[in-house]
């Protein structure tokens, strides 16, 4: 009975909200659209562009019913023919759904909701938009996420009668995460899982708790994830880098020597589709590192955020980097969406108990509703979500690799992950190429951003393949366009 009442109440609220939204649109549409008349384009094109901008900016929400054509013409003081032309363009581009007798409703077009590329990377594929390829991130799986959000809201009434204070995580979410480790061959109990507000939150908590002696350095790969470098640098950690390359992988000899002589007690590694090189740690290397860590009293923090982005067909089971001295960190940021701030730590039950008593843990715990959404997405729907995401990323990866083949630059095609690690050769530096690209509307990340010393890796560039095929084509064209030589200035004459 209570569930039916909650559903009915939610339905009534949604209906009332829609009606109120329609009224607000009818009376405030001119303000929502801004100064669209100042555009140099024809009025119909300007009006259509203004509507799409207002939707993207959140001034008009998807699902908002529009007034009639006659009412729109009156509100905006334009001809009905102009309104019809603008609505036709919006409908053709997918921004409007019209049903006979029901009017028109604003929506997000499939060109935005059915792709892996975030809107901010290329402004929805606009041909004249700047491209931002500095972040290897994906857009949310739109329909799956909205469905999970709806189910999460339906499950939320019991949460609302509780305090909502930070906790080690909702029991069901901890069970799901523990079950995924167990299914992959690493037996895990619920009490070995701590839920955090993302992988970087997990790294922050672990560094605070485990790296008490600031004189002891932290072992870290070179190159490595810039987010981890930022966390460690802000806490003034001394860094000792261990080389990792796409082809050769991890330098075990250097890691062994550093573990034996540096005095380090903490090491950060990305064993699965390494960011940025794409390297994937072999079973033998995982076994060797697990034994090495235990032998030298070294705690390994294994960042597994890329683990599910295996683009091989079919995906191949790989054991977790594991052992008594290994802590595993994961999140939903790469497999689902960066905006879903849910991550986790897998460690011994004793360490999880210690972390729960760390005052920082409460600041790094995600809100309950976010955890409910994660429960829905990590459950029975995850396999279908991952299959779709892998297929899109595989296509985009292969397209980017084919574009780079004639350039003379080299990049091994990784088996998974989100980016190519591009070696530019002796005549180009990543910083110079990034600076030149920025002048042409393309933002990219040069190699030194991934180096512990900020100075090496100068001949490298990271190129994510999370963008659409069209945007990747445009990005490579910008990168490979020859620099136009500046004409020499004529010296002044006495004439």
C-alpha positions in Angstrom: 0.0 0.0 0.0 2.8 2.4 0.9 4.6 1.7 -2.3 1.5 2.3 -4.4 0.9 5.6 -2.5 4.5 6.7 -3.0 4.2 6.0 -6.8 0.9 7.8 -7.1 2.3 10.7 -5.2 5.3 10.9 -7.4 3.2 10.7 -10.6 1.0 13.5 -9.3 4.0 15.6 -8.5 5.5 15.0 -11.9 2.2 16.1 -13.6 1.9 19.2 -11.5 5.6 20.0 -12.2 5.1 19.6 -15.9 2.0 21.9 -15.9 3.9 24.5 -13.9 6.9 24.2 -16.3 4.6 24.7 -19.3 3.1 27.9 -17.6 6.6 29.2 -16.8 7.7 28.6 -20.4 4.7 30.4 -21.8 5.3 33.5 -19.7 9.1 33.6 -19.5 10.3 32.1 -22.7 11.6 35.4 -24.0 13.9 35.8 -21.0 15.0 32.2 -21.2 16.1 32.6 -24.8 18.2 35.6 -24.1 19.3 38.1 -26.8 18.8 35.7 -29.7 17.6 38.5 -32.1 21.2 40.0 -32.0 22.4 37.0 -34.1 23.3 37.8 -37.7 21.6 34.6 -39.0 18.0 34.5 -40.3 15.4 34.8 -37.4 14.3 31.2 -37.7 17.8 29.8 -37.4 18.6 32.2 -34.6 15.5 31.1 -32.7 16.3 27.4 -33.1 19.9 28.0 -31.9 18.7 29.9 -28.9 16.3 27.1 -27.9 19.1 24.5 -28.1 21.5 26.7 -26.1 18.8 27.3 -23.4 18.2 23.5 -23.1 22.0 22.8 -22.8 22.4 25.5 -20.2 19.5 24.3 -18.2 17.3 27.4 -18.7 14.7 25.2 -20.4 14.5 21.6 -19.3 14.0 18.5 -21.4 10.4 17.5 -21.2 9.1 21.0 -21.2 5.9 21.5 -23.4 6.1 24.5 -25.7 3.2 26.9 -26.3 1.3 26.7 -29.5 2.8 28.2 -32.7 0.3 31.1 -32.5 1.2 31.8 -28.8 4.9 31.6 -29.5 4.6 34.1 -32.3 2.7 36.4 -30.1 5.2 36.1 -27.1 8.3 36.6 -29.3 6.7 39.2 -31.5 7.6 37.4 -34.7 5.6 35.9 -37.6 4.0 32.5 -37.3 6.0 31.5 -40.4 9.2 32.2 -38.6 8.1 30.1 -35.6 7.1 27.2 -37.9 10.5 27.3 -39.7 12.4 27.3 -36.3 10.3 24.4 -34.9 10.8 22.4 -38.1 14.5 22.8 -37.8 14.4 21.8 -34.1 12.3 18.8 -34.9 14.5 17.7 -37.8 17.6 18.0 -35.5 15.9 15.9 -32.8 15.4 18.6 -30.2 11.6 18.6 -30.4 9.0 15.8 -30.3 5.6 16.7 -31.7 2.4 14.6 -31.5 -0.8 15.4 -33.3 -3.1 17.1 -30.8 -0.6 17.1 -28.0 1.7 19.9 -29.0 5.5 19.9 -29.0 7.8 18.9 -26.2 11.5 19.7 -25.8 13.9 16.8 -25.7 17.6 16.0 -26.0 18.3 14.6 -29.5 19.7 11.0 -30.0 22.9 12.6 -31.4 23.7 13.7 -27.8 22.1 10.9 -25.7 23.4 7.9 -27.8 27.1 8.5 -27.8 30.1 8.2 -25.4 31.3 11.8 -26.0 30.5 14.4 -23.3 28.8 17.5 -24.6 31.7 19.7 -23.3 34.2 18.0 -25.5 32.8 19.3 -28.8 29.6 21.2 -28.0 27.5 18.4 -29.4 29.5 17.9 -32.6 29.2 21.5 -33.8 31.6 21.9 -36.7 32.9 25.3 -35.4 33.2 24.3 -31.7 36.4 24.1 -29.9 37.5 20.6 -29.1 38.7 19.6 -25.6 40.6 16.3 -25.5 42.4 16.9 -22.2 40.2 14.6 -20.2 39.7 10.9 -20.9 36.1 10.8 -19.7 32.8 9.6 -21.2 29.3 10.8 -21.2 26.7 9.0 -19.1 24.8 6.1 -20.7 21.8 8.4 -21.0 18.8 6.1 -21.1 20.2 3.5 -18.7 21.2 6.2 -16.2 17.8 7.8 -16.3 16.1 4.4 -15.8 18.5 3.7 -12.9 17.7 7.1 -11.4 14.0 6.4 -11.5 14.4 3.1 -9.8 16.7 4.6 -7.2 14.1 7.3 -6.4 11.5 4.5 -6.0 13.8 2.8 -3.5 14.6 5.9 -1.5 11.6 6.2 1.0 13.4 3.9 3.5 16.5 6.1 3.3 14.5 9.2 4.2 13.5 7.9 7.6 17.1 7.4 8.5 19.7 10.1 9.5 21.6 10.0 6.2 24.9 10.4 8.0 28.1 9.2 6.3 28.6 5.4 6.6 30.9 2.8 5.1 28.4 2.5 2.3 24.9 1.1 1.8 24.9 -2.6 2.7 23.5 -3.7 -0.8 26.2 -1.6 -2.6 29.0 -3.1 -0.5 27.6 -6.6 -1.2 27.5 -5.9 -5.0 31.1 -4.7 -5.1 32.3 -7.6 -2.9 30.4 -10.0 -5.2 32.1 -8.6 -8.3 35.6 -9.3 -6.7 34.6 -12.7 -5.7 33.2 -13.5 -9.1 36.5 -12.4 -10.7 38.4 -14.9 -8.5 39.3 -12.7 -5.5 37.1 -13.8 -2.6 35.8 -10.8 -0.8 33.5 -10.2 2.2 31.3 -7.2 2.6 33.3 -5.9 5.6 36.3 -5.7 3.2 34.6 -2.9 1.2 34.5 0.8 2.0 32.4 3.1 -0.3 33.9 6.5 -1.2 33.0 9.4 -3.4 35.1 8.3 -6.2 38.6 6.8 -6.8 40.4 10.0 -6.1 38.6 10.2 -2.8 39.8 6.7 -2.0 43.4 7.7 -2.9 43.2 10.8 -0.7 41.9 8.7 2.3 44.5 6.0 1.8 47.4 8.5 1.5 46.2 10.3 4.6 46.0 7.1 6.6 49.0 5.1 5.3 51.6 7.7 4.5 52.3 9.1 7.9 56.0 9.4 7.5 56.4 12.1 5.0 60.1 11.5 4.8 59.4 8.1 3.1 58.8 8.5 -0.7 55.9 7.1 -2.6 56.7 4.8 -5.5 54.7 5.8 -8.6 54.7 4.9 -12.3 56.0 7.2 -15.0 53.9 8.2 -16.8 50.8 8.0 -14.6 47.4 9.4 -13.9 47.7 13.2 -13.3 44.9 13.1 -10.6 47.1 10.8 -8.5 50.1 13.1 -9.0 48.0 16.1 -7.8 46.8 14.3 -4.7 50.4 13.3 -3.7 51.9 16.6 -4.6 49.4 18.6 -2.5 50.3 16.4 0.5 54.0 17.1 -0.3 54.9 13.5 -0.9 58.4 12.7 -2.3 57.9 10.7 -5.5 60.1 7.9 -6.9 59.0 7.0 -10.4 59.1 3.5 -12.0 59.0 3.4 -15.8 56.0 1.8 -17.6 55.6 1.6 -21.4 52.9 0.4 -23.7 55.2 -2.4 -25.1 57.4 -3.5 -22.2 55.0 -2.8 -19.3 56.4 -2.4 -15.8 60.2 -2.4 -15.0 60.3 -5.0 -12.3 64.0 -4.6 -11.7 63.6 -0.9 -11.0 60.5 -1.5 -8.8 62.4 -4.2 -6.8 65.4 -1.9 -6.4 63.3 1.0 -5.3 61.3 -1.2 -2.8 64.6 -2.4 -1.4 66.5 0.8 -1.1 64.2 3.9 -1.1 62.6 3.3 2.3 59.2 3.6 0.7 56.2 1.9 2.3 53.6 2.9 -0.3 53.3 2.3 -4.1 50.6 3.4 -6.5 50.0 1.3 -9.7 47.4 1.1 -12.5 47.6 -2.5 -13.6 44.6 -2.6 -15.9 44.8 -0.6 -19.2 47.2 1.8 -17.7 46.4 5.6 -17.9 48.0 6.9 -20.2 50.0 4.1 -21.9 47.3 1.5 -22.1 49.7 -1.2 -20.8 48.0 -4.2 -19.3 49.8 -6.1 -16.5 50.4 -9.8 -17.2 49.5 -12.5 -14.7 53.2 -13.2 -14.1 53.9 -9.6 -13.3 50.9 -9.4 -11.0 52.2 -12.4 -9.1 55.7 -11.1 -8.9 54.6 -7.6 -7.6 52.3 -9.2 -5.0 55.2 -11.2 -3.7 57.6 -8.3 -3.8 55.3 -6.1 -1.8 54.9 -8.6 0.9 58.7 -9.4 1.0 59.7 -5.7 1.4 56.8 -4.4 3.5 55.4 -2.3 0.7 51.7 -1.5 0.4 50.5 -1.5 -3.2 47.4 0.7 -4.1 46.1 -0.8 -7.3 43.9 1.6 -9.2 41.4 -0.5 -11.1 39.1 2.2 -12.5 39.9 1.1 -16.1 39.5 -2.6 -15.5 36.1 -3.1 -17.1 37.1 -1.3 -20.3 38.6 -4.4 -21.9 38.1 -3.8 -25.7 39.2 -7.3 -26.7 36.6 -9.5 -28.4 35.5 -11.2 -26.3 36.9 -9.5 -23.1 39.5 -11.8 -21.4 39.4 -12.6 -17.7 42.5 -11.2 -15.9 43.1 -11.8 -12.2 43.2 -8.8 -9.9 46.5 -7.6 -8.6 46.2 -9.2 -5.2 48.0 -10.2 -2.0 48.1 -9.4 1.7 49.9 -6.1 0.9 47.6 -5.0 -2.0 44.7 -2.6 -1.7 42.3 -2.4 -4.6 40.6 0.8 -5.6 37.7 1.1 -8.1 34.9 3.4 -9.2 32.0 4.0 -11.6 33.8 7.0 -13.1 35.1 5.4 -16.3 32.6 2.5 -16.8 29.4 4.6 -16.1 30.0 8.3 -15.7 32.4 10.7 -14.0 29.4 12.5 -12.6 28.4 9.5 -10.5 30.7 10.0 -7.6 30.9 6.5 -6.2 34.1 4.6 -5.7 35.4 1.9 -3.3 38.3 0.5 -1.4 38.9 -3.3 -1.1 41.3 -4.2 1.7 41.5 -6.3 4.8 38.6 -6.0 7.2 41.0 -4.7 9.8 42.2 -1.8 7.5 38.6 -1.0 6.5 37.7 -0.6 10.2 40.7 1.7 10.7 39.6 3.8 7.7 36.1 4.1 9.0 37.5 5.8 12.1 39.6 8.2 10.1 37.8 11.6 10.4 38.5 12.2 6.7 36.3 9.3 5.7 33.1 11.1 6.6 34.0 13.9 4.2 34.7 11.5 1.4 31.5 9.4 1.6 29.0 9.7 -1.3 25.4 10.8 -0.7 22.9 7.9 -0.2 21.0 8.6 -3.5 24.2 8.4 -5.5 24.8 5.0 -3.9 21.3 3.8 -4.8 21.9 4.8 -8.4 25.2 2.9 -8.3 23.3 -0.2 -7.0 21.0 -0.1 -10.0 23.8 0.3 -12.5 26.2 -2.2 -11.0 23.5 -4.9 -10.8 21.9 -6.9 -13.6 22.1 -4.1 -16.1 25.8 -3.6 -16.0 26.7 -6.3 -18.7 24.5 -4.7 -21.3 25.8 -1.2 -20.5 29.4 -2.4 -20.7 28.9 -4.2 -24.0 27.5 -1.1 -25.7 30.2 1.1 -24.3 33.0 -1.2 -25.3 31.7 -1.4 -28.8 31.6 2.3 -29.3 35.0 2.8 -27.7 36.5 0.1 -29.9 35.2 1.7 -33.1 36.6 5.1 -32.0 40.0 3.7 -30.9 40.5 1.9 -34.2 39.4 5.0 -36.2 41.9 7.2 -34.3 44.7 4.7 -34.8 44.0 4.6 -38.5 44.1 8.4 -38.7 47.5 8.4 -37.0 49.2 5.8 -39.2 50.3 8.2 -42.0 51.6 10.8 -39.6 54.9 9.2 -38.7 54.0 9.4 -35.0 53.7 6.1 -33.2 51.2 4.7 -30.8 50.6 1.1 -29.8 46.9 0.3 -30.0 45.9 -0.7 -26.4 43.7 -3.7 -25.6 41.5 -1.4 -23.5 41.2 1.9 -21.6 40.3 5.3 -23.1 43.3 6.8 -24.8 46.4 6.4 -27.1 49.8 7.3 -25.8 51.4 9.0 -28.8 55.1 9.2 -29.4 55.9 12.2 -31.5 59.5 11.5 -32.6 62.6 13.7 -32.3 61.3 16.8 -34.1 58.2 17.6 -32.1 57.6 18.2 -28.4 54.2 17.6 -26.8 54.2 21.1 -25.2 54.9 22.8 -28.6 52.3 20.7 -30.4 49.7 21.3 -27.7 50.4 25.1 -27.8 50.0 25.1 -31.6 46.8 23.1 -31.4 45.3 25.4 -28.8 45.6 28.3 -31.2 43.4 26.3 -33.6 40.7 25.4 -31.1 42.0 22.0 -29.9 43.1 21.3 -26.3 45.2 18.3 -25.6 47.5 17.0 -22.8 51.3 16.8 -23.5 53.5 14.2 -21.9 55.0 16.2 -19.0 51.6 16.4 -17.4 51.9 12.7 -16.7 55.4 12.8 -15.3 56.3 12.8 -11.7 59.1 15.3 -12.3 56.9 17.5 -14.7 59.9 17.7 -17.0 60.3 14.4 -18.8 58.1 12.6 -21.4 58.4 15.7 -23.6 58.0 13.7 -26.9 54.6 12.3 -25.9 50.9 13.3 -26.1 47.8 11.6 -24.8 44.9 11.4 -27.2 41.6 10.0 -25.7 39.3 8.2 -28.2 36.2 9.1 -26.2 35.3 11.6 -28.8 33.1 10.9 -31.8 34.6 9.7 -35.1 34.0 13.1 -36.6 35.6 15.0 -33.8 38.7 12.7 -33.8 39.1 13.2 -37.5 39.0 17.0 -37.0 41.4 16.8 -34.1 44.0 14.8 -36.0 43.6 17.3 -38.9 44.4 20.2 -36.6 47.4 18.4 -35.1 48.9 17.6 -38.5 48.2 20.9 -40.2 51.5 22.5 -41.2 52.4 25.7 -39.5 52.0 28.6 -41.7 55.4 30.4 -41.9 55.4 34.0 -40.9 56.4 36.4 -43.7 59.6 38.2 -42.9 59.2 41.9 -42.0 60.7 44.2 -44.6 63.2 46.7 -43.1 62.1 50.3 -43.3 63.6 52.3 -46.1 64.6 56.0 -46.3 62.3 56.6 -49.3 
